[in-house]
């Protein structure tokens, strides 16, 4: 082999490329780099990676857990549910012993009937009626010995008071009649005296003229003068007697009116007091009947029974004590989320939300949809970590919940909430930190 036929070899045993081939490889490499960079820039400028506010929260229900209490309390007679039971609205949860409230209601009913009987008697007396008739609701309760005794007493009181009234009116009427008769007799006597007086004066006037002329004797004139004086006295006495008799008649009539007025006034005064007592008794009866209706403790809403506090038949429930809790199952599900103060300016009520439940990841990665309903107007502080946050409520679209765990989604389950905000490109994510850094670097201290 000649020197011209020899070729140089590389340490790897490969022949080196000619210079022209190296330049071609370099150009291809540069083209690939430039093309790759261009493709990346184009992709980064066009590809969308939406911004989002990410927060954690827990499931709640719109009306929250309901604590069932009993206003008056009582002795437990029957327990019908236990923890975990699903109940319908209005379903009986437990029953109390109704003996006490039944007795109270019956006592107030009897009291109301007795007061109504007394009120009826006083109304008849106030109107000076002659017939006492009790209302039907009082008569219906006349089988009650207490009410029957009250009815009998009221009848007797009415009869006694009416007899006394009629007696007093009879006396007053007799006095009025006597005064009226005496006045009529006095009027008649007075009229006779005045007529006689007129006749005497008629005879006496001409005789006085003749007496002055001495044509008649004095003995004839003097008897007429004496009769005239007597009649004047009789007339004066009669007029005075007429005045007295008129006063007597007026007094007797006023006395009669006073008898009626006193009778009606006494009844009216008692009626006011009885009506006040009747109003109080009716209010107490309403309260007692209300308690009577509540001896059965019923579910205020449909839901699941939790945290039973009463387990013993015969146990005592104190007034106002919690008996059990009911977690609603039909209310709107709400996620109570905590949004970072850095994200709060990018979210507004009405924005869509994506919800995931870490507790149900093994059921699949389905995303549940919802909507941001509200955001607190001020920053809050977490009690444990002292981290600031804004409280938000996200409503859950029940139709998007997978059936496999729809019935297991209850209050208290943790949730992750993603609220998509403004659309952004990959390039924006890459350049924004540089822009912000550059902007801060140009500020003078």
MARZAKOL-504027 format. One record per residue (C-alpha): residue number from 1; residue in one letter; chain; x, y, z. Coordinates in Angstrom, 3 decimals. Example, Ala and Ser with C-alpha at 12.3 -4.5 7.8 and 13.67 -1.06 7.14 Angstrom:
2
nr / rest / kette / east / north / up
1 / A / A / 12.300 / -4.500 / 7.800
2 / S / A / 13.670 / -1.060 / 7.140
END
This chain:
445
nr / rest / kette / east / north / up
1 / X / A / 0.000 / 0.000 / 0.000
2 / X / A / 1.349 / 3.295 / -1.027
3 / X / A / 1.336 / 6.485 / 0.926
4 / X / A / -1.322 / 7.940 / -1.370
5 / X / A / -3.547 / 5.006 / -0.650
6 / X / A / -3.185 / 5.364 / 3.072
7 / X / A / -6.002 / 7.200 / 4.940
8 / X / A / -5.819 / 8.741 / 8.355
9 / X / A / -7.983 / 7.184 / 11.021
10 / X / A / -9.518 / 8.633 / 14.159
11 / X / A / -8.921 / 7.194 / 17.617
12 / X / A / -12.229 / 5.375 / 17.268
13 / X / A / -11.103 / 3.834 / 14.091
14 / X / A / -13.496 / 5.911 / 11.952
15 / X / A / -12.383 / 8.074 / 9.147
16 / X / A / -12.883 / 11.815 / 9.774
17 / X / A / -15.442 / 13.685 / 7.709
18 / X / A / -14.298 / 16.051 / 5.104
19 / X / A / -14.531 / 19.770 / 6.006
20 / X / A / -17.511 / 20.224 / 3.689
21 / X / A / -19.489 / 17.553 / 5.568
22 / X / A / -18.799 / 19.257 / 8.932
23 / X / A / -20.226 / 22.494 / 7.669
24 / X / A / -23.349 / 20.727 / 6.432
25 / X / A / -23.898 / 19.058 / 9.808
26 / X / A / -23.425 / 22.375 / 11.591
27 / X / A / -25.965 / 24.063 / 9.351
28 / X / A / -28.482 / 21.280 / 9.926
29 / X / A / -27.911 / 21.489 / 13.678
30 / X / A / -28.396 / 25.244 / 13.709
31 / X / A / -31.558 / 24.871 / 11.648
32 / X / A / -32.905 / 22.269 / 14.054
33 / X / A / -32.144 / 24.498 / 17.072
34 / X / A / -33.684 / 27.577 / 15.426
35 / X / A / -36.704 / 25.594 / 14.298
36 / X / A / -37.127 / 24.039 / 17.727
37 / X / A / -36.818 / 27.430 / 19.400
38 / X / A / -39.310 / 28.925 / 16.974
39 / X / A / -41.737 / 26.087 / 17.537
40 / X / A / -41.346 / 26.492 / 21.298
41 / X / A / -41.895 / 30.270 / 21.127
42 / X / A / -44.925 / 29.768 / 18.911
43 / X / A / -46.325 / 27.094 / 21.195
44 / X / A / -45.599 / 29.164 / 24.308
45 / X / A / -47.344 / 32.153 / 22.740
46 / X / A / -50.395 / 30.257 / 21.556
47 / X / A / -50.855 / 27.513 / 24.130
48 / X / A / -53.357 / 28.404 / 26.878
49 / X / A / -52.821 / 27.581 / 30.521
50 / X / A / -55.716 / 29.244 / 32.330
51 / X / A / -54.956 / 30.885 / 35.625
52 / X / A / -56.876 / 29.642 / 38.642
53 / X / A / -57.419 / 30.331 / 42.318
54 / X / A / -56.900 / 27.122 / 44.257
55 / X / A / -58.347 / 26.705 / 47.732
56 / X / A / -59.386 / 24.057 / 50.189
57 / X / A / -62.668 / 23.769 / 52.009
58 / X / A / -65.252 / 21.500 / 53.558
59 / X / A / -68.729 / 20.416 / 52.528
60 / X / A / -71.664 / 22.054 / 54.286
61 / X / A / -75.379 / 22.313 / 53.613
62 / X / A / -77.117 / 25.568 / 52.933
63 / X / A / -79.277 / 25.474 / 56.053
64 / X / A / -76.598 / 23.817 / 58.204
65 / X / A / -77.168 / 21.145 / 60.806
66 / X / A / -80.444 / 21.408 / 62.726
67 / X / A / -80.401 / 20.898 / 66.473
68 / X / A / -83.735 / 19.558 / 67.711
69 / X / A / -84.807 / 20.823 / 71.144
70 / X / A / -87.953 / 20.727 / 73.269
71 / X / A / -89.265 / 23.949 / 74.742
72 / X / A / -90.869 / 22.609 / 77.917
73 / X / A / -89.025 / 19.322 / 78.347
74 / X / A / -90.604 / 16.294 / 79.986
75 / X / A / -90.344 / 12.566 / 80.614
76 / X / A / -89.347 / 10.368 / 77.651
77 / X / A / -92.049 / 7.837 / 76.831
78 / X / A / -90.813 / 6.380 / 73.531
79 / X / A / -87.632 / 6.724 / 71.405
80 / X / A / -88.206 / 6.013 / 67.709
81 / X / A / -84.852 / 6.830 / 66.028
82 / X / A / -81.147 / 6.452 / 66.600
83 / X / A / -77.915 / 7.818 / 65.135
84 / X / A / -77.617 / 7.274 / 61.394
85 / X / A / -81.345 / 6.933 / 60.712
86 / X / A / -82.637 / 8.844 / 57.695
87 / X / A / -85.840 / 10.695 / 58.597
88 / X / A / -88.441 / 12.581 / 56.578
89 / X / A / -89.694 / 16.052 / 57.407
90 / X / A / -92.413 / 15.797 / 60.061
91 / X / A / -91.484 / 12.250 / 61.103
92 / X / A / -91.915 / 11.526 / 64.828
93 / X / A / -88.525 / 11.168 / 66.525
94 / X / A / -89.615 / 10.504 / 70.107
95 / X / A / -92.658 / 10.891 / 72.334
96 / X / A / -92.938 / 12.420 / 75.775
97 / X / A / -95.360 / 11.495 / 78.550
98 / X / A / -98.437 / 13.714 / 77.945
99 / X / A / -99.966 / 13.333 / 81.426
100 / X / A / -98.818 / 16.695 / 82.766
101 / X / A / -99.666 / 18.772 / 79.687
102 / X / A / -103.022 / 16.986 / 79.275
103 / X / A / -103.954 / 17.830 / 82.865
104 / X / A / -102.905 / 21.450 / 82.412
105 / X / A / -104.913 / 21.782 / 79.206
106 / X / A / -108.014 / 20.287 / 80.821
107 / X / A / -107.706 / 22.580 / 83.838
108 / X / A / -107.434 / 25.661 / 81.631
109 / X / A / -110.408 / 24.533 / 79.518
110 / X / A / -112.520 / 24.231 / 82.668
111 / X / A / -111.324 / 27.629 / 83.847
112 / X / A / -112.200 / 29.207 / 80.497
113 / X / A / -115.681 / 27.630 / 80.539
114 / X / A / -116.299 / 28.824 / 84.106
115 / X / A / -115.228 / 32.363 / 83.265
116 / X / A / -117.398 / 32.297 / 80.132
117 / X / A / -120.398 / 31.346 / 82.275
118 / X / A / -119.668 / 34.246 / 84.612
119 / X / A / -119.157 / 36.573 / 81.642
120 / X / A / -122.528 / 35.529 / 80.192
121 / X / A / -124.326 / 36.289 / 83.461
122 / X / A / -122.666 / 39.700 / 83.767
123 / X / A / -123.509 / 40.592 / 80.156
124 / X / A / -127.200 / 39.813 / 80.762
125 / X / A / -127.143 / 41.868 / 83.972
126 / X / A / -125.402 / 44.766 / 82.252
127 / X / A / -128.153 / 44.835 / 79.643
128 / X / A / -130.799 / 44.319 / 82.379
129 / X / A / -131.925 / 41.134 / 80.678
130 / X / A / -134.451 / 38.775 / 82.175
131 / X / A / -133.258 / 35.468 / 80.650
132 / X / A / -129.899 / 33.823 / 81.363
133 / X / A / -128.768 / 31.470 / 78.565
134 / X / A / -125.239 / 30.041 / 78.481
135 / X / A / -123.250 / 29.581 / 75.222
136 / X / A / -122.979 / 26.132 / 73.642
137 / X / A / -119.272 / 25.679 / 74.484
138 / X / A / -120.112 / 26.158 / 78.183
139 / X / A / -123.069 / 23.774 / 78.019
140 / X / A / -120.871 / 21.141 / 76.325
141 / X / A / -118.560 / 21.161 / 79.331
142 / X / A / -121.378 / 21.013 / 81.892
143 / X / A / -120.471 / 17.357 / 82.498
144 / X / A / -117.356 / 18.650 / 84.237
145 / X / A / -118.300 / 18.968 / 87.942
146 / X / A / -116.364 / 22.216 / 88.266
147 / X / A / -118.127 / 23.798 / 85.294
148 / X / A / -121.512 / 22.427 / 86.384
149 / X / A / -121.063 / 23.968 / 89.835
150 / X / A / -120.124 / 27.303 / 88.277
151 / X / A / -123.227 / 27.232 / 86.037
152 / X / A / -125.445 / 26.536 / 89.052
153 / X / A / -123.783 / 29.296 / 91.083
154 / X / A / -124.146 / 31.809 / 88.267
155 / X / A / -127.839 / 31.013 / 87.891
156 / X / A / -128.398 / 31.508 / 91.619
157 / X / A / -126.439 / 34.766 / 91.682
158 / X / A / -128.407 / 36.015 / 88.683
159 / X / A / -131.756 / 35.167 / 90.289
160 / X / A / -130.821 / 36.755 / 93.642
161 / X / A / -129.498 / 39.930 / 92.067
162 / X / A / -132.458 / 40.222 / 89.711
163 / X / A / -134.912 / 39.733 / 92.581
164 / X / A / -133.123 / 42.470 / 94.541
165 / X / A / -133.217 / 44.737 / 91.495
166 / X / A / -136.921 / 44.159 / 90.939
167 / X / A / -137.599 / 44.823 / 94.645
168 / X / A / -135.705 / 48.101 / 94.610
169 / X / A / -137.382 / 49.127 / 91.358
170 / X / A / -140.788 / 48.264 / 92.834
171 / X / A / -140.135 / 50.512 / 95.843
172 / X / A / -138.941 / 53.312 / 93.581
173 / X / A / -141.960 / 52.896 / 91.300
174 / X / A / -144.317 / 53.049 / 94.317
175 / X / A / -142.663 / 56.236 / 95.514
176 / X / A / -142.941 / 57.735 / 92.050
177 / X / A / -146.618 / 56.756 / 91.790
178 / X / A / -147.384 / 58.185 / 95.238
179 / X / A / -145.637 / 61.457 / 94.473
180 / X / A / -147.389 / 61.651 / 91.113
181 / X / A / -150.850 / 61.109 / 92.707
182 / X / A / -150.205 / 63.673 / 95.431
183 / X / A / -149.023 / 66.145 / 92.824
184 / X / A / -152.164 / 65.579 / 90.761
185 / X / A / -154.380 / 66.067 / 93.838
186 / X / A / -152.501 / 69.185 / 94.826
187 / X / A / -152.853 / 70.552 / 91.310
188 / X / A / -156.616 / 69.941 / 91.442
189 / X / A / -156.952 / 71.582 / 94.877
190 / X / A / -154.844 / 74.499 / 93.742
191 / X / A / -157.034 / 75.000 / 90.675
192 / X / A / -160.187 / 74.996 / 92.874
193 / X / A / -158.669 / 77.503 / 95.285
194 / X / A / -157.671 / 79.780 / 92.435
195 / X / A / -161.182 / 79.615 / 90.938
196 / X / A / -162.780 / 80.392 / 94.320
197 / X / A / -160.301 / 83.202 / 94.823
198 / X / A / -161.260 / 84.689 / 91.479
199 / X / A / -164.958 / 84.589 / 92.439
200 / X / A / -164.306 / 86.224 / 95.822
201 / X / A / -162.247 / 88.965 / 94.242
202 / X / A / -164.992 / 89.429 / 91.657
203 / X / A / -167.553 / 90.042 / 94.412
204 / X / A / -165.221 / 92.078 / 96.590
205 / X / A / -164.162 / 94.718 / 94.060
206 / X / A / -167.625 / 96.326 / 93.500
207 / X / A / -168.471 / 96.058 / 97.214
208 / X / A / -165.334 / 98.039 / 98.064
209 / X / A / -166.605 / 100.860 / 95.815
210 / X / A / -170.021 / 100.799 / 97.441
211 / X / A / -168.383 / 100.709 / 100.884
212 / X / A / -166.482 / 103.886 / 100.084
213 / X / A / -169.784 / 105.480 / 99.088
214 / X / A / -171.279 / 104.104 / 102.307
215 / X / A / -173.937 / 102.354 / 100.348
216 / X / A / -173.215 / 98.954 / 102.009
217 / X / A / -172.370 / 97.956 / 105.533
218 / X / A / -168.843 / 96.965 / 106.580
219 / X / A / -170.146 / 93.682 / 107.895
220 / X / A / -170.921 / 92.569 / 104.370
221 / X / A / -167.462 / 93.369 / 103.018
222 / X / A / -165.276 / 91.998 / 105.864
223 / X / A / -166.201 / 88.306 / 105.418
224 / X / A / -165.197 / 88.512 / 101.782
225 / X / A / -161.905 / 90.169 / 102.733
226 / X / A / -161.188 / 87.390 / 105.202
227 / X / A / -162.060 / 84.742 / 102.606
228 / X / A / -159.771 / 86.432 / 100.107
229 / X / A / -156.885 / 86.332 / 102.560
230 / X / A / -157.566 / 82.669 / 103.380
231 / X / A / -157.636 / 81.717 / 99.738
232 / X / A / -154.380 / 83.553 / 99.096
233 / X / A / -152.831 / 81.463 / 101.863
234 / X / A / -154.290 / 78.295 / 100.427
235 / X / A / -152.963 / 79.156 / 96.955
236 / X / A / -149.501 / 80.002 / 98.314
237 / X / A / -149.425 / 76.778 / 100.319
238 / X / A / -150.603 / 74.810 / 97.292
239 / X / A / -147.894 / 76.290 / 95.072
240 / X / A / -145.267 / 75.478 / 97.691
241 / X / A / -146.648 / 71.958 / 98.010
242 / X / A / -146.570 / 71.566 / 94.224
243 / X / A / -142.900 / 72.496 / 94.188
244 / X / A / -142.137 / 69.998 / 96.947
245 / X / A / -144.121 / 67.265 / 95.230
246 / X / A / -142.289 / 67.896 / 91.946
247 / X / A / -138.998 / 67.623 / 93.791
248 / X / A / -140.182 / 64.375 / 95.408
249 / X / A / -141.217 / 62.990 / 92.044
250 / X / A / -137.881 / 63.941 / 90.468
251 / X / A / -136.018 / 62.420 / 93.412
252 / X / A / -138.001 / 59.190 / 93.143
253 / X / A / -137.327 / 58.971 / 89.411
254 / X / A / -133.609 / 59.646 / 89.981
255 / X / A / -133.584 / 56.987 / 92.673
256 / X / A / -135.062 / 54.499 / 90.222
257 / X / A / -132.426 / 55.400 / 87.635
258 / X / A / -129.730 / 55.096 / 90.290
259 / X / A / -130.930 / 51.600 / 91.197
260 / X / A / -130.566 / 50.553 / 87.548
261 / X / A / -127.259 / 52.384 / 87.191
262 / X / A / -125.795 / 50.746 / 90.307
263 / X / A / -126.975 / 47.342 / 89.096
264 / X / A / -125.415 / 47.807 / 85.670
265 / X / A / -122.278 / 49.501 / 87.023
266 / X / A / -121.543 / 46.639 / 89.395
267 / X / A / -121.997 / 44.148 / 86.567
268 / X / A / -119.815 / 46.206 / 84.193
269 / X / A / -117.025 / 46.507 / 86.774
270 / X / A / -117.054 / 42.769 / 87.428
271 / X / A / -117.260 / 42.134 / 83.678
272 / X / A / -113.994 / 43.991 / 83.064
273 / X / A / -112.214 / 41.888 / 85.670
274 / X / A / -113.736 / 38.632 / 84.395
275 / X / A / -112.771 / 39.429 / 80.801
276 / X / A / -109.200 / 40.123 / 81.895
277 / X / A / -109.105 / 36.763 / 83.688
278 / X / A / -110.711 / 35.103 / 80.665
279 / X / A / -108.089 / 36.582 / 78.335
280 / X / A / -105.282 / 35.310 / 80.582
281 / X / A / -106.887 / 31.871 / 80.829
282 / X / A / -107.287 / 31.636 / 77.056
283 / X / A / -103.643 / 32.558 / 76.529
284 / X / A / -102.580 / 29.932 / 79.050
285 / X / A / -104.838 / 27.422 / 77.309
286 / X / A / -103.189 / 28.213 / 73.955
287 / X / A / -99.762 / 27.628 / 75.519
288 / X / A / -100.922 / 24.397 / 77.152
289 / X / A / -102.493 / 23.098 / 73.925
290 / X / A / -99.334 / 24.035 / 72.039
291 / X / A / -97.282 / 22.030 / 74.530
292 / X / A / -99.819 / 19.226 / 74.196
293 / X / A / -99.231 / 19.114 / 70.436
294 / X / A / -95.469 / 19.013 / 71.008
295 / X / A / -95.428 / 15.916 / 73.175
296 / X / A / -94.377 / 14.258 / 69.922
297 / X / A / -90.971 / 15.559 / 68.857
298 / X / A / -90.924 / 15.726 / 65.044
299 / X / A / -88.167 / 16.242 / 62.481
300 / X / A / -88.135 / 19.855 / 61.237
301 / X / A / -86.424 / 18.795 / 57.990
302 / X / A / -85.519 / 15.654 / 56.089
303 / X / A / -82.046 / 14.406 / 56.899
304 / X / A / -79.856 / 12.040 / 58.855
305 / X / A / -79.991 / 11.746 / 62.645
306 / X / A / -76.710 / 12.472 / 64.394
307 / X / A / -75.491 / 12.997 / 67.928
308 / X / A / -78.449 / 11.561 / 69.842
309 / X / A / -78.354 / 12.727 / 73.439
310 / X / A / -81.333 / 10.808 / 74.832
311 / X / A / -81.129 / 7.027 / 75.116
312 / X / A / -83.323 / 6.085 / 78.094
313 / X / A / -87.095 / 5.654 / 78.153
314 / X / A / -88.267 / 7.387 / 81.313
315 / X / A / -85.393 / 9.846 / 81.236
316 / X / A / -85.995 / 13.538 / 81.746
317 / X / A / -85.442 / 16.198 / 79.090
318 / X / A / -84.861 / 19.613 / 80.593
319 / X / A / -86.517 / 22.618 / 78.922
320 / X / A / -84.484 / 23.821 / 75.944
321 / X / A / -81.903 / 21.009 / 76.101
322 / X / A / -80.674 / 19.646 / 72.719
323 / X / A / -82.098 / 16.201 / 72.000
324 / X / A / -80.435 / 15.331 / 68.670
325 / X / A / -79.078 / 16.838 / 65.458
326 / X / A / -80.340 / 16.364 / 61.909
327 / X / A / -78.042 / 16.887 / 58.941
328 / X / A / -80.136 / 17.867 / 55.898
329 / X / A / -79.914 / 15.598 / 52.875
330 / X / A / -81.969 / 17.591 / 50.381
331 / X / A / -80.511 / 21.057 / 50.881
332 / X / A / -78.135 / 22.681 / 48.428
333 / X / A / -74.574 / 21.484 / 49.009
334 / X / A / -72.144 / 24.301 / 49.702
335 / X / A / -68.353 / 24.225 / 49.891
336 / X / A / -67.016 / 26.595 / 52.523
337 / X / A / -63.659 / 27.496 / 51.013
338 / X / A / -60.738 / 29.698 / 52.036
339 / X / A / -59.252 / 31.869 / 49.289
340 / X / A / -55.748 / 33.289 / 49.554
341 / X / A / -55.520 / 37.098 / 49.774
342 / X / A / -53.223 / 36.908 / 46.695
343 / X / A / -56.060 / 35.411 / 44.625
344 / X / A / -59.072 / 37.303 / 45.949
345 / X / A / -58.767 / 40.130 / 43.400
346 / X / A / -59.182 / 37.614 / 40.564
347 / X / A / -62.415 / 35.978 / 41.684
348 / X / A / -65.959 / 37.328 / 41.679
349 / X / A / -69.298 / 35.743 / 42.589
350 / X / A / -70.827 / 33.828 / 39.701
351 / X / A / -67.564 / 32.382 / 38.394
352 / X / A / -67.569 / 28.627 / 37.655
353 / X / A / -65.620 / 26.316 / 39.925
354 / X / A / -64.166 / 22.822 / 39.723
355 / X / A / -64.427 / 20.664 / 42.826
356 / X / A / -62.607 / 17.484 / 43.806
357 / X / A / -63.098 / 15.417 / 46.932
358 / X / A / -59.892 / 13.768 / 48.194
359 / X / A / -61.937 / 11.310 / 50.264
360 / X / A / -63.434 / 9.787 / 47.102
361 / X / A / -60.387 / 9.609 / 44.825
362 / X / A / -60.650 / 5.830 / 44.612
363 / X / A / -64.046 / 6.252 / 42.908
364 / X / A / -62.451 / 8.058 / 39.971
365 / X / A / -61.094 / 11.451 / 39.099
366 / X / A / -64.398 / 13.002 / 38.059
367 / X / A / -64.497 / 16.754 / 38.396
368 / X / A / -67.653 / 18.139 / 39.987
369 / X / A / -68.829 / 21.525 / 38.800
370 / X / A / -70.084 / 24.369 / 40.898
371 / X / A / -70.370 / 28.125 / 41.090
372 / X / A / -68.807 / 30.732 / 43.355
373 / X / A / -71.723 / 32.229 / 45.270
374 / X / A / -70.092 / 34.701 / 47.619
375 / X / A / -66.775 / 36.037 / 48.904
376 / X / A / -66.359 / 37.776 / 52.256
377 / X / A / -65.859 / 41.535 / 52.133
378 / X / A / -62.990 / 41.497 / 54.602
379 / X / A / -60.016 / 39.337 / 55.434
380 / X / A / -60.336 / 36.714 / 58.162
381 / X / A / -57.685 / 34.995 / 60.281
382 / X / A / -57.462 / 31.237 / 60.752
383 / X / A / -57.596 / 30.491 / 64.484
384 / X / A / -55.048 / 27.676 / 64.493
385 / X / A / -52.469 / 28.783 / 61.912
386 / X / A / -53.143 / 32.534 / 62.086
387 / X / A / -53.048 / 32.562 / 58.276
388 / X / A / -55.183 / 35.213 / 56.558
389 / X / A / -57.895 / 34.171 / 54.123
390 / X / A / -61.156 / 35.286 / 52.535
391 / X / A / -64.194 / 33.092 / 53.206
392 / X / A / -66.039 / 31.906 / 50.100
393 / X / A / -69.091 / 29.782 / 49.432
394 / X / A / -69.231 / 27.557 / 46.361
395 / X / A / -72.516 / 25.876 / 45.464
396 / X / A / -72.286 / 22.326 / 44.118
397 / X / A / -74.161 / 21.195 / 41.021
398 / X / A / -75.760 / 17.965 / 42.269
399 / X / A / -76.269 / 16.716 / 38.699
400 / X / A / -72.490 / 16.560 / 38.222
401 / X / A / -71.908 / 14.372 / 41.287
402 / X / A / -71.188 / 10.747 / 40.313
403 / X / A / -73.938 / 8.421 / 41.462
404 / X / A / -71.385 / 6.076 / 43.029
405 / X / A / -70.803 / 8.412 / 45.944
406 / X / A / -73.678 / 10.910 / 45.655
407 / X / A / -75.407 / 9.520 / 48.745
408 / X / A / -72.157 / 9.508 / 50.727
409 / X / A / -71.412 / 13.177 / 50.204
410 / X / A / -72.282 / 14.755 / 53.545
411 / X / A / -71.332 / 17.767 / 55.589
412 / X / A / -67.770 / 17.901 / 56.890
413 / X / A / -66.054 / 16.105 / 53.985
414 / X / A / -62.928 / 17.983 / 52.760
415 / X / A / -62.856 / 19.390 / 49.238
416 / X / A / -60.384 / 21.030 / 46.858
417 / X / A / -61.773 / 23.959 / 44.871
418 / X / A / -60.270 / 25.355 / 41.666
419 / X / A / -61.751 / 28.598 / 40.352
420 / X / A / -60.519 / 29.318 / 36.781
421 / X / A / -59.651 / 32.996 / 36.383
422 / X / A / -58.125 / 34.767 / 33.337
423 / X / A / -56.754 / 32.761 / 30.345
424 / X / A / -52.935 / 32.970 / 30.032
425 / X / A / -50.289 / 31.665 / 27.654
426 / X / A / -47.183 / 29.693 / 28.576
427 / X / A / -45.092 / 32.665 / 27.432
428 / X / A / -46.945 / 34.876 / 29.907
429 / X / A / -46.058 / 32.519 / 32.730
430 / X / A / -42.384 / 32.569 / 31.651
431 / X / A / -42.008 / 36.313 / 31.072
432 / X / A / -44.166 / 37.759 / 33.876
433 / X / A / -41.570 / 37.093 / 36.626
434 / X / A / -38.899 / 38.724 / 34.417
435 / X / A / -41.104 / 41.773 / 33.789
436 / X / A / -41.883 / 42.119 / 37.467
437 / X / A / -38.209 / 41.766 / 38.394
438 / X / A / -37.201 / 44.295 / 35.768
439 / X / A / -39.919 / 46.707 / 36.915
440 / X / A / -38.746 / 46.521 / 40.508
441 / X / A / -35.094 / 46.872 / 39.536
442 / X / A / -35.781 / 50.260 / 37.890
443 / X / A / -37.116 / 51.792 / 41.105
444 / X / A / -34.875 / 54.150 / 43.054
445 / X / A / -34.377 / 53.566 / 46.691
END
